[in-house]
Every structure is written in structure tokens, then in C-alpha cells.
């Protein structure tokens, strides 16, 4: 299994995307999830230079670009000015992901607060279908992700694709050669849904990739595994039961670390990834 993590959304602060990729490779990661959520980064305003930096780093250290993050939110219900600006950026991020050989790009579903659940689903299905031809041309699959809302401070609630049944229903409406599901382990835990239950309910055919991170089952901390309350042995057992064949892909936020500590922090995170991969394989072997 490939061990992968996000590049985070502030490449410039750490010397550019090339420096980030070299740091990840030196820490032992097999691949990266290119984060394109910051609209002020080079991926958007100087795409050729950005692609050149990534390819130069790959030539130096051999790291793969396994997946990517599109701008978030890619669209806002009822905000046409925002949508005109971001539609082009989302499509560009899909094209960049394809250029770099990523197999998946996460495009988050959109919360539509004034719509019913059924109307919200139709609005999102139309949104995803509008991106399908761009994804096909780029040779990359779009991954939906389970999300949440924050109706009050420190109070989180389901909103769109938040729980397994609705998440599955969204995916089942779409072209499965173009779309897949990114299961965010921490988001399920925050909403009182044990991640292992969600994994088993959604099953092998829907689970294409993961966002692995830990929390206190209340807040969206995006911390490394084993630093919160998620029961990771249950998670790896469930992944083995559905014969998960994707990457061990982290969405751990590292920007709070001083630059001097990042190499050690990434090395530790990669070691956690190897451990999780080993536990998944051990459960698979036990289940045979």
C-alpha cells in the first residue's frame, strides 16, 4: 500500500511545492496529495511554473502524485459571482491533477442551507455531472467526501454526504467510472458515526480513497492517528474486511509545526502510515 499525505495549502511558506515534495520523499512517503485549496498559490496564477517545480522534484526524488484537492468550497449555493470565479479554478485543478498523474481529486459536496435534503442532492448531482467531462479528459476520478456543518460554536451536525447511507446514495447516482468516494475518517467520528461502521456499510466498491486523521470525536482537529479518540484497530480491521486496495492517505495538518521540526514530524507520520498499512495487511491475511 502507498503511504501518502497532503502537501497542505501554503506551499510558498515552505519554499514552494518542490521543497514540500522533497521533504515528503525524504520522510519516506511514496506519494503526495497536491493541495490546491489556496487560490493565491502558484498552481493557479503560474500553472506552467508550478508543473515544472513538481516534475523537477519528482525527477530528483521519485515521489508520485497520487491524488489532489480541488479548491474548497468549489461552489456556493446562491453566490453566482463566487461560482463564476471558482468554476474555472476547480476545472484547472482537475486538469493539473491529470497532468501530474493523480488517480483522484477530491471535490467537496456543497451544503445548500435553504434546500431540502432531496433538493440539495439534486443540486449537487448536477454540480458533479457538470465536471464529469473535464475529469474524463484529464483521466482522473472525482472523489466525493463526507462533510459536516457547524450550526453553533463547537457544535457539529450532518449536512451533505455526512453519513454512510446518504453518501452511498449520492455516489450511486453518478458515473462510477468517473467518480469515487473519499472517506474522511475524522469527519465520521465527529458526527457520532464510528468510522469502522461507515467503512463496512459503504463497502469495497464505493471506497476509493481515505482522509486519515484523528480527533476527540467532537472537533475537526486533523491530528495524527493515535493522538485522539478514534479506535484505529477497528478502522484497519474494517478496511481489511472490505478488501480496501487504495492508499493510506493522510489529511493531517502540519502547518503549526516550526519549519525546523517538519522533517521529523513527517518522518513520524510516515511511520504511522507504514504501521497502519501493516495492520490492514495482517487482518487481510487473517481473514483469508
C-alpha positions as semicolon CSV with decimal commas, in nm:
position;residue;x (nm);y (nm);z (nm)
1;X;0,000;0,000;0,000
2;X;0,123;0,351;-0,085
3;X;0,173;0,594;0,204
4;X;0,054;0,942;0,105
5;X;-0,012;1,279;0,269
6;X;-0,134;1,623;0,173
7;X;0,105;1,900;0,075
8;X;-0,112;2,144;0,279
9;X;-0,235;2,475;0,144
10;X;0,064;2,707;0,191
11;X;0,346;2,586;-0,033
12;X;0,505;2,931;-0,058
13;X;0,569;2,947;0,317
14;X;0,784;2,634;0,295
15;X;0,986;2,716;-0,012
16;X;0,744;2,612;-0,285
17;X;0,582;2,287;-0,393
18;X;0,916;2,135;-0,495
19;X;1,059;2,180;-0,147
20;X;0,747;2,026;0,010
21;X;0,762;1,720;-0,216
22;X;1,132;1,666;-0,146
23;X;1,062;1,687;0,227
24;X;0,787;1,424;0,199
25;X;1,008;1,193;-0,006
26;X;1,294;1,229;0,243
27;X;1,050;1,137;0,521
28;X;0,967;0,813;0,339
29;X;0,633;0,891;0,174
30;X;0,556;0,713;-0,152
31;X;0,325;0,983;-0,278
32;X;0,161;1,318;-0,223
33;X;-0,186;1,466;-0,233
34;X;-0,139;1,803;-0,405
35;X;-0,342;2,061;-0,212
36;X;-0,494;2,328;-0,439
37;X;-0,728;2,495;-0,191
38;X;-0,527;2,820;-0,169
39;X;-0,631;3,035;-0,466
40;X;-0,325;3,258;-0,427
41;X;-0,073;2,980;-0,485
42;X;0,133;2,925;-0,799
43;X;-0,081;2,633;-0,921
44;X;-0,341;2,891;-1,023
45;X;-0,153;3,207;-1,120
46;X;0,151;3,042;-1,287
47;X;0,050;2,689;-1,376
48;X;0,344;2,609;-1,609
49;X;0,595;2,705;-1,339
50;X;0,405;2,501;-1,080
51;X;0,403;2,193;-1,304
52;X;0,773;2,244;-1,372
53;X;0,854;2,255;-1,000
54;X;0,658;1,936;-0,934
55;X;0,822;1,749;-1,221
56;X;1,169;1,864;-1,118
57;X;1,108;1,737;-0,765
58;X;0,978;1,407;-0,899
59;X;1,288;1,367;-1,112
60;X;1,503;1,427;-0,803
61;X;1,325;1,208;-0,551
62;X;1,078;0,986;-0,738
63;X;0,770;1,078;-0,534
64;X;0,436;1,007;-0,703
65;X;0,141;1,245;-0,720
66;X;-0,135;1,010;-0,609
67;X;-0,428;1,246;-0,559
68;X;-0,521;1,612;-0,525
69;X;-0,754;1,858;-0,354
70;X;-0,966;2,100;-0,559
71;X;-1,044;2,450;-0,425
72;X;-1,287;2,447;-0,132
73;X;-1,566;2,525;-0,145
74;X;-1,572;2,482;-0,520
75;X;-1,913;2,638;-0,539
76;X;-2,153;2,826;-0,311
77;X;-2,525;2,790;-0,332
78;X;-2,678;3,119;-0,447
79;X;-2,349;3,307;-0,499
80;X;-2,309;3,343;-0,874
81;X;-2,010;3,581;-0,859
82;X;-1,817;3,332;-0,646
83;X;-1,922;3,045;-0,870
84;X;-1,802;3,211;-1,190
85;X;-1,457;3,263;-1,038
86;X;-1,426;2,923;-0,876
87;X;-1,565;2,711;-1,157
88;X;-1,260;2,785;-1,371
89;X;-1,029;2,717;-1,075
90;X;-1,188;2,379;-0,997
91;X;-1,159;2,275;-1,361
92;X;-0,797;2,389;-1,370
93;X;-0,720;2,185;-1,057
94;X;-0,871;1,876;-1,222
95;X;-0,657;1,934;-1,531
96;X;-0,343;1,979;-1,317
97;X;-0,420;1,657;-1,128
98;X;-0,442;1,472;-1,458
99;X;-0,123;1,631;-1,590
100;X;0,063;1,508;-1,281
101;X;-0,073;1,153;-1,297
102;X;-0,303;1,169;-0,994
103;X;-0,570;0,900;-0,994
104;X;-0,816;1,102;-0,782
105;X;-0,908;1,461;-0,699
106;X;-1,134;1,548;-0,406
107;X;-1,415;1,787;-0,497
108;X;-1,625;1,850;-0,188
109;X;-2,004;1,843;-0,198
110;X;-2,177;2,173;-0,125
111;X;-2,411;2,250;0,164
112;X;-2,724;2,432;0,048
113;X;-2,880;2,556;0,374
114;X;-3,215;2,668;0,232
115;X;-3,285;2,350;0,034
116;X;-3,443;2,026;0,147
117;X;-3,221;1,717;0,157
118;X;-3,372;1,597;-0,172
119;X;-3,326;1,936;-0,342
120;X;-2,970;1,961;-0,208
121;X;-2,890;1,620;-0,350
122;X;-3,021;1,713;-0,695
123;X;-2,827;2,040;-0,688
124;X;-2,504;1,857;-0,600
125;X;-2,560;1,581;-0,856
126;X;-2,598;1,848;-1,125
127;X;-2,278;2,013;-0,999
128;X;-2,077;1,692;-1,014
129;X;-2,214;1,596;-1,353
130;X;-2,109;1,936;-1,488
131;X;-1,746;1,841;-1,405
132;X;-1,756;1,489;-1,547
133;X;-1,632;1,573;-1,897
134;X;-1,335;1,769;-1,756
135;X;-1,242;1,472;-1,538
136;X;-1,274;1,226;-1,827
137;X;-1,047;1,438;-2,046
138;X;-0,795;1,468;-1,764
139;X;-0,803;1,094;-1,688
140;X;-0,875;1,148;-1,320
141;X;-1,163;1,040;-1,094
142;X;-1,351;1,292;-0,882
143;X;-1,396;1,184;-0,520
144;X;-1,690;1,299;-0,309
145;X;-1,620;1,344;0,060
146;X;-1,836;1,319;0,372
147;X;-1,877;1,668;0,520
148;X;-2,044;1,843;0,815
149;X;-2,177;2,182;0,923
150;X;-2,131;2,396;1,234
151;X;-2,473;2,537;1,339
152;X;-2,329;2,672;1,666
153;X;-1,974;2,715;1,803
154;X;-1,828;2,375;1,890
155;X;-2,145;2,201;1,769
156;X;-2,119;1,995;1,453
157;X;-2,402;1,836;1,260
158;X;-2,455;1,634;0,941
159;X;-2,528;1,829;0,625
160;X;-2,425;1,673;0,292
161;X;-2,289;1,320;0,232
162;X;-2,223;1,319;0,608
163;X;-2,340;0,969;0,692
164;X;-2,295;0,640;0,504
165;X;-2,648;0,591;0,367
166;X;-2,668;0,938;0,209
167;X;-2,305;0,928;0,096
168;X;-2,369;0,598;-0,081
169;X;-2,689;0,732;-0,237
170;X;-2,502;1,028;-0,388
171;X;-2,229;0,808;-0,530
172;X;-2,473;0,554;-0,669
173;X;-2,635;0,828;-0,880
174;X;-2,309;0,913;-1,057
175;X;-2,097;0,757;-1,331
176;X;-1,879;0,522;-1,131
177;X;-1,606;0,523;-1,394
178;X;-1,559;0,896;-1,326
179;X;-1,648;0,929;-0,956
180;X;-1,546;0,760;-0,633
181;X;-1,568;0,822;-0,256
182;X;-1,309;0,964;-0,018
183;X;-1,398;0,852;0,333
184;X;-1,288;1,112;0,585
185;X;-1,230;0,909;0,899
186;X;-1,228;1,206;1,135
187;X;-1,548;1,360;0,996
188;X;-1,744;1,040;1,059
189;X;-1,615;1,025;1,417
190;X;-1,716;1,387;1,485
191;X;-2,076;1,312;1,393
192;X;-2,108;1,010;1,619
193;X;-2,069;0,754;1,340
194;X;-1,790;0,505;1,418
195;X;-1,563;0,515;1,113
196;X;-1,543;0,134;1,102
197;X;-1,925;0,119;1,074
198;X;-1,917;0,365;0,784
199;X;-1,644;0,167;0,607
200;X;-1,835;-0,160;0,634
201;X;-2,165;-0,003;0,530
202;X;-2,018;0,162;0,221
203;X;-1,811;-0,137;0,114
204;X;-1,534;-0,217;-0,130
205;X;-1,691;-0,080;-0,448
206;X;-1,750;0,268;-0,311
207;X;-1,440;0,336;-0,100
208;X;-1,175;0,466;-0,336
209;X;-0,954;0,666;-0,102
210;X;-0,929;0,796;0,254
211;X;-0,859;1,103;0,462
212;X;-0,688;0,967;0,770
213;X;-0,661;1,187;1,079
214;X;-0,758;1,181;1,445
215;X;-0,969;1,394;1,679
216;X;-1,159;1,389;2,007
217;X;-1,481;1,286;1,827
218;X;-1,603;1,644;1,876
219;X;-1,367;1,879;1,687
220;X;-1,212;1,864;1,340
221;X;-0,851;1,869;1,464
222;X;-0,685;1,679;1,175
223;X;-0,424;1,538;1,411
224;X;-0,206;1,229;1,355
225;X;-0,359;0,888;1,438
226;X;-0,321;0,767;1,797
227;X;-0,334;1,123;1,934
228;X;-0,713;1,130;1,974
229;X;-1,010;0,904;2,045
230;X;-1,060;0,715;1,718
231;X;-1,021;0,339;1,757
232;X;-0,766;0,267;1,487
233;X;-0,758;-0,109;1,533
234;X;-1,128;-0,116;1,449
235;X;-1,066;0,105;1,145
236;X;-0,790;-0,113;0,998
237;X;-0,993;-0,428;1,063
238;X;-1,289;-0,281;0,874
239;X;-1,067;-0,174;0,583
240;X;-0,934;-0,529;0,560
241;X;-1,287;-0,671;0,568
242;X;-1,387;-0,468;0,261
243;X;-1,055;-0,556;0,095
244;X;-0,960;-0,190;0,068
245;X;-0,700;-0,156;-0,207
246;X;-0,632;0,219;-0,205
247;X;-0,364;0,431;-0,042
248;X;-0,302;0,501;0,323
249;X;-0,366;0,870;0,267
250;X;-0,336;1,127;0,546
251;X;-0,506;1,463;0,580
252;X;-0,307;1,572;0,884
253;X;-0,246;1,946;0,910
254;X;0,121;2,020;0,973
255;X;0,136;2,398;0,930
256;X;0,156;2,464;1,305
257;X;0,493;2,291;1,322
258;X;0,800;2,516;1,301
259;X;0,980;2,457;0,973
260;X;1,278;2,309;1,160
261;X;1,058;2,033;1,308
262;X;0,871;1,941;0,992
263;X;1,116;1,673;0,866
264;X;1,095;1,482;1,196
265;X;0,717;1,529;1,214
266;X;0,668;1,397;0,861
267;X;0,900;1,102;0,927
268;X;0,692;1,009;1,230
269;X;0,367;1,042;1,033
270;X;0,503;0,821;0,757
271;X;0,599;0,557;1,013
272;X;0,240;0,564;1,142
273;X;0,126;0,509;0,784
274;X;0,351;0,204;0,746
275;X;0,212;0,068;1,072
276;X;-0,149;0,113;0,960
277;X;-0,074;-0,049;0,624
278;X;0,086;-0,342;0,803
279;X;-0,217;-0,387;1,028
280;X;-0,454;-0,382;0,729
281;X;-0,246;-0,649;0,555
282;X;-0,230;-0,857;0,875
283;X;-0,610;-0,854;0,903
284;X;-0,643;-0,944;0,535
285;X;-0,415;-1,242;0,580
286;X;-0,606;-1,348;0,891
287;X;-0,938;-1,328;0,703
288;X;-0,822;-1,546;0,414
